Amino acid sequence: MATIFDQYFGVGDETTYGTAVAPTKFYAFQSEGIEGKYERIESEAIRAGTRVLRADRFVTNAKGAEGDVKLEVLSGGFDFWLKHMMGSLVSGTATGGFVTHTATLGDLNGKSFTAQVGRVDNTGSLIPFTYEGGKVKEWEIANAVDELLTISATMDFAKETIGAGAGAYAAATPAFTANTKLFSFNSGAVTVGGASFDISDFSLKGTSGLKDDRYFIRSGGKKSEPLENELRKYEWAIKGEFQGTTHVNRVAAALASGALADITVLWDGPDGSQFKVQMPFARFDEGPVTAGGVEVLAHDMSGVALTDGATSPVTLTYKAITAA
């Protein structure tokens, strides 16, 4: 009999959008909230003697699925997510047991995945829920004092299949990358404009700008692959202490160039792995300093990551163990 401790989350890259594949990578997860979406198309016709909608006068309208997953970043296996978050992933040559993956702004078209969640009911039955046509709509990288580095992804799917079936729909047997380590707050370092800056909280949120409602009149009603429909947006936020007027002046700068600075956040893993976020043209939009009492003045800042037209607004560099 299965228990709640046997639940799992796995993914696999698809060759064709919306054609399910068996999961090949599995991740321990803090939480997941993926739900199938089902609407009803109801008849609006007038029928003599009918005051309540008849039981045979509506059609089920399946609209795929969507939801979030929150993962703790490990020293192996997370290059999968960087590709679907950013679009372009270049992996270097393995050296000394590690390989460096570099994710930059790139085309998201043609990149999709299948996710499978194993959920256990109160009778001890493990039931697989399979979601095909996966795309990352939004994501967040976050870390704070006394916490681990995490990645959260908001995903869109073309279809939900409930229960075990054949092939890609069969219940998977989770297998996790061995010997991975965690990244925590006490292994991080931050520079702003090339100078060290102590912070207590960091977040970077990305929005892919996908049009995810591409439905057409055709058999099955299955939607087409979501396409980029808006400019992508990368929003950052950091919390620190008031260390002088340098960053206050960036918010107040009269010239665009004065409001920009490079922000780099680096985490070193205990096994020699690394995870780095770099925003070479981070714009400082907010950063007020106020005295709320007899206390060290806090300095919370936020803005967006921009591009000069040639450089990726965000670069994610991930030095991972080769076993991944």
N, C-alpha and C positions, 0 to 999 in steps of 0.2 A: 504494500500500500504506500502510495506517495504521500508526502507531507508538504507543508508550505515551504520547507527548507529545500525542496527539490525543484522549485520554480526556476526558470531560466530565461535568458534573453540572448538571441543569436541573430546574426545577419550574414548575408552573402551577396556579392556583386552580381547583378543581372547582366546577361548579354543583350537581351531585348527588353525594353521597358514594359513592365507589367506581366512578364513571363516569369513565374516563380522559380526560384532555385532553392536548394537545401542550404541552410545556414552552415557557414564554414568557420566563422569567428564568434566566440561567445564572450560575454562580458558580465562580470559582477555588477549589479546595478543598485543604486540607492532607492530608486522608485521608477515606475513607468505608468503612463496614463493613456495608452493607445486604445482608441475606441472606434468601432465601426459606425458609420453614419447611414441611417436608413430613414428616408422620407416617405410620405404617402401622397400619391396623386389622386385626389378625390373627384368624383363626378359632381358637376355643378348643374346637371340637367334637372328640369322640373318633371316629376312623375306624379300623376293623379293619385291622391291618397297617401303620399309619402311625406311624412313630417320629420323623419330622422334618416340620416344616410343609411342606405341598405348595406348589409354585410358583404355583398358581392359587387359593390360599386366604388372600389378603390384599387389602386395598383401600387405595389411596393417599388420604391425608387431608391436603389442602392447607390450611395454617393461616396464609396470608398471608405477611408478611415483616416484618422489623424490623431496626434498625441505626442507626448513628451517622454523622454527617457533622461535620467540623470546618472552620470557615470563618474567614478573616481579615476583620474588619469593614471595609467600605469606606464612602466618603462618599456612596454612592448605591446604591439597590436593596435595602437591608436592612429596609425597612419591611414587606416580605413576611413576614419571620421574626418580627418583633415582634408582628404580628397573631396568628400561630399559637402564639406563646409565651404571650401574655397574654390574648387574647380580644377586647379592645376597642382599636381604633386610630382616632384622630381626626387627620385631616390638615388643616393650615391652608392658607391662601392663599399661593401662590408669591410671594415678594418678593425682589428682588435676586438672582435665580438660585437661590434656596433655598426649600425648603418644610419646615416643621416637623411631624413626626409624633409624636403622643403616645400611648403604649401604656399601658393600665391594666388592672386586673382586670376581666374581662368573660366573657361566655358563649362557650364553645368549641364549642357545638353548632352544626351547620350549616356549619362551617368545615373544609374538607379540601382536599388538594392531591394532584396526581400528581407523582412524581419519576421522572426517567429518568437512568440512568447509562450512559454509553458506555464499554465496556471493550474492550481490544484483546488478542486472543489471540496466541500465538507464531507464527502464520502471517501476521500483519499484517491480520487481519480485525477491523473495529470492530463490536462486537455490542451493540445497545441492550438494556438491562434496564429494563423499565417497571414502576413500582410505583404502583398507584392506591389511593385511600382513605387518604391520608397524614394522620396526626395527630402532633403533637409531644407526646410523653409526658413527657420531661424535657429540661432545657436548662441550659447553663452559660455565663455571661459571665465571662471571665477575662483578667487582664493582670498582668504581673510586670516587674520591672526587666530591661532588655535584650530585651524581647519586644513583640510586637504585640497589640493588642486582638483577642480571638477570641470567636466564638460556637460552641458545640457543641450539637447537637440529637440526641436519641434519638427515633427515629420509629417509628411502627407503621403498617403498611399492610394493606389488605384482600386484595391479590393481587399476585403477581409474574408478569410475562409475559416470557419469555426469547426474544430474537431479534426481528428486524425484522418488522413487519406493516404494516397499512394505518392511515391516520389518526394517532391519538395514539400508535400503536405503531411508527410509522416512525422511523428514526434521525433525530435532530434535527441541525440545523446551528447550533452555538453562536454566539450574538451577545452580547457583553458591553457593559455600560454604559460609555460613554466618559468619560475624564477624571476617574475616581475616584481618591481618595487613601486612604492607610492612616492608622489611628490607632495611635500608639505610646506607650510608657510615658512618654516625655519630654514628652508634651503633656497629661498628666493632673494633676488637682488633687483633693484629698480634704478634706472637712470632716466632723468628728464633733461633734455637739452644737453646730454653728455655728462651731467653732474649727478652724483648719487642723491637719491631722495627716498627717505624712509616713509613707507606707507603701511597702513593697517588693513586695507581692503582694496581689492582690484577686481574690476569686471570689464569684459569686452563682449558686446552683443552684436551679432551679425544678422542682417536680414537679406535674404537672397532675391527678393523682388519677383517671385514666381507667380505666374498666372496659373492657378491650380484648379480652375473650373472649366477645363476644355472638353465639354461634352457636346456631342453631335447626334443628329437623328440617324441611328444605325442600330443594327441588331446587337443586343446585349447591353447597350448603353454604357459601355466601358469608355472611360475618358482617355484622351490622348495625353502624352507626356507633358507635364507643366513646363512652360518656357519662361525665360526671363522677360519680364514685362515692365519693370521699373528699375531705376538706378539702385544698386546695392547700397546698403547703409551700414556703417560700423560705428557704434557708439561706445565710448570708453568712460570709465569713472574710477577715480582713485580717492582714497581718504588718507590724509596725512596730518601733519602739524604745520602751523604757520612758521615758515623759515625765512621770512623776508619778502620783499616785494616783487621778486623776479616773476613769479607765476601770476600774481595779481595783475601785473603790468601786461602780461600776455592777453588776459581777458580784455583789458582796457585799450589795447594797442590800436592806434589810428590806422596803421597800414596792415594789410592782410599778412604780410611776411612776419610781422611782429607777433601775430597771434598763433604762430606755428612753432612746434618743437618736436624733436624725436623723443618718443617714449619707448623704452625697451624694458621688458620684464623677463627675467631669466630664473628658472628653477633648476637646480642640480639634484639629480637623483643619487641615492646612496651607493648605487652600483656603477656610477660613471655615466649614466644617461642624463639627458638634458631636455628641457622644454622651454622654448623661447618665443615670446611675442614681441614683434617690432612694428611700430607705426612711425615711419620717418616724417610724416607730415600730419601730426596730431594737432587739431585745432582746439584751442582753449575757449570754450563758450561760457562756462560758469565757474566761478571760484571765489565766492564771497568770503570775507573774514569778518567775524563779529565777536564781540566779547559778551559771553552769556553769564559771566560771573567770575569768581576767583578760581580760574582753572587754566590749564595750558590751552592756548587757542588752537582749535581744529581748523584744518584747511581742506575742504572737500571740493574736488574739481571734476569737471566732466566736459566732454566735447565729442567730436567725431574725427575719424581717421580719413584723410583725403589723399589724393594722388597728384603728382606733378605732370601726369599724362604718360609717363614712362615707367614709373616705379609703382609696384603694388602698394595699395594703401595699408595693407596688413600682410606681414610675412610670418608664418608659423614654422619654426624650425624644431624638429623633433629627432633627437639622437636616441635611437631605440636599440634594444638588444636584438641580435640577428635571429634569435630563436623565434621571434614574432613573424 
